[in-house]
């Protein structure tokens, strides 16, 4: 109790001082700011540990003005869990930044980077520990704006500008919903304190819906996910790791804290959460599968995982509303565990993508390949991350996915209504299919980027990243293994892991090690060494799946064959897959167009003619007079 | 601690089965097909002779391949051995704690991931396209397998396979329809999963169309021997699981003695192998685009099983 507050103050001060110093010397002393980030990360870990052991509620009265709005803060086991995740990932990225930022020199403004990063860390922490709506809202805004500034680091590029604008618009809409929800709840209860908000009564359903939508936008849930695949490829790797690993979890934290913690008893909203979660898990993984930009693929995979967590939260809400205690307990455990696990393996994968980008100068799978021999450690870590995200035993992704399956399986025989049971069965089927798609997507990402032969000169000349960047990837990788083995689930995963590793090594030693080996080129039908371009490309690897799901993906193959006898002796063959995002082309673009058209129509009112304006004044006067006399 | 004589006997029989059944299953399928084609065919133990021959051969290794390529075969055998101890494919299998339904599914996926990555590792387009087809089939089959097994799990209110396939199960005894549906769904799914007819013909030796065999195109010598053995064991386990479901649909099964059940479970695998051999002789390979339609049968069976699980729970 005595040490938490000073630590917390130290963290806030450190972040503010860091942000302040970065304005002055951000572009020079990189090492200093990395050390500062590492220090901030360790403070966060300490705060999290102390906060979970000694839950604390305190308030701070700001020194100047605003004395009527004291800042209420609180640490408990729920917020500490998220702070711990933030701390660990901050430590990881502080290690990673050293080598990584070098390749961005001249491309990004380091002052902007460090200022925004410190504000981002500070605001995320304060959102997590805030206990009243005003504090939450203020730091939520700081979090949104600082992360937008981080996305816009490389702002001289057109695609980055576009990404930043799309992201900013998404955050504005989220903030709008959040503010409306908060104001509504305040008018209902007359208090800004979260502790006073009770969602257990029917009249709070609408504000709860607004909050659900706000958090869904920020968490990248379908159909509000479209900012993610723009923002992540634009942002530097450490920022992506923080945003995907922690920031979208902060939005899910809001859901857990307010709706689940507030005792929401609303079956329709629970169904909505379950539906949105299910669709976004499927949608996210399907779009992840067909991407060939490594970071875009990971961004879509974040949509999938946020969806999985949302499914578990939806089931929790539903089970709580129906009084199914056991289902609710397993479901909420699954959602919390998956939040931690996804935070770890997704930041690991983003750092891996950053390492590849820094060394091979491309994130596009078309230009990669053969990195396993050139970057062995990064390969190992990326493989572990991919296996984790595919929920393969004995890693941590499996543990939380297993809990999710268990929760839905419990719901298939615990719930009383036939419809709920059928929904639970359907959810199990969707989980299985999403698992299959994830394996397809990540075998593609890993196999094409790291295995085979290099598809470009820069991939051929790639070399392993410096030791600090390897260590930064190794930390979450080891955490994935450790959490998988020591998972709090009722399976002897550890025994299986030992059996698996032991048997594999034994077979390797007994059978394969003693074999006589002759090295030769890969079978090429006797044509001699074929070019690396003849290997499978990322697009052709997923073509069969893309074709099956072509109605959703709007996938088309444009085939052009020209030549005199084009059947047997074509002179020109070109095949190009084409894909448009269904939501963007069919929903968002028409909506934007409508808004634009409406704006243009309204703009005609302001024609710049004084006569017209006098007419408006006259009409207004008459209307007011008529209305006034009528009343 | 030494158990009773019966347990020791069971254990020995189980170890023998793990070694013999893969060879027997593949051998029986090949023999059936040969007989139906009016050939005498190779002896049933020919897969064993093949393995022995491969074992002594020099291995040709692609110079593009990394450590991933050779580890895949070892991982496959290791996973299949673990699965042989956890999946209830024989009635006399010793009980292993924590034989969970979802763990089993994802162990299969682990083996598959390594096979696919090994195929991509050599940079061969043949292997890579086979890998692409493999992941496509896997993701289509996965829901059928998981939903049909979940139906059983929902009825017995646990995802522990030891409990679901226990020798007496209050919830599932005398419920032949659900066993029949699940068994059929699993068998159809395993035909696809094992890339056998009608999805893929493992004997065509046309790399352009094959699934599993083309992924092994670069493997040779002991590496190939391990991969072949793992595939044989996978075949036996999946056929065995389907056979166990069908056996439980037989009215007399629940009153049989242990010995009869044991004999039946081996006979079941052999019978399925013969049926598969006959089917592969008379059926034609489906066009790749028609495969999802075939998978729909497996999916429908699993949905029907799930429906029974829903209503069966209500009758409780």
Interface residues (C-beta under 8 A of the other chain):
Chain A: X369 X370 X372 X373 X387 X390 X391 X392 X393 X398 X401 X402 X405 X406 X409 X412 X413 X418 X421 X422 X425 X428 X429 X430 X431 X432 X433 X435 X436 X437 X439 X440 X443 X444 X446 X447 X448 X451 X452 X453 X491 X492 X493 X495 X496 X499 X500 X503 X504 X505 X506 X507 X508 X511 X512 X515 X516 X517 X518 X519 X520 X521 X522 X523 X524 X532 X534 X535 X536 X540 X541 X542 X543 X544 X545 X547 X548
Chain B: X58 X59 X60 X61 X62 X63 X64 X65 X66 X67 X68 X70 X71 X73 X74 X75 X77 X78 X79 X81 X82 X97 X98 X100 X102 X103 X105 X106 X107 X109 X110 X112 X113 X116 X117 X120 X121 X122 X123 X124 X125 X126 X128 X129 X131 X132 X133 X135 X136 X138 X139 X140 X141 X142 X143 X145 X146 X147 X150 X151 X153 X154 X155 X157 X159 X217 X218 X221 X222 X223 X225 X226 X288 X289 X292 X306 X309 X310 X311 X313 X314
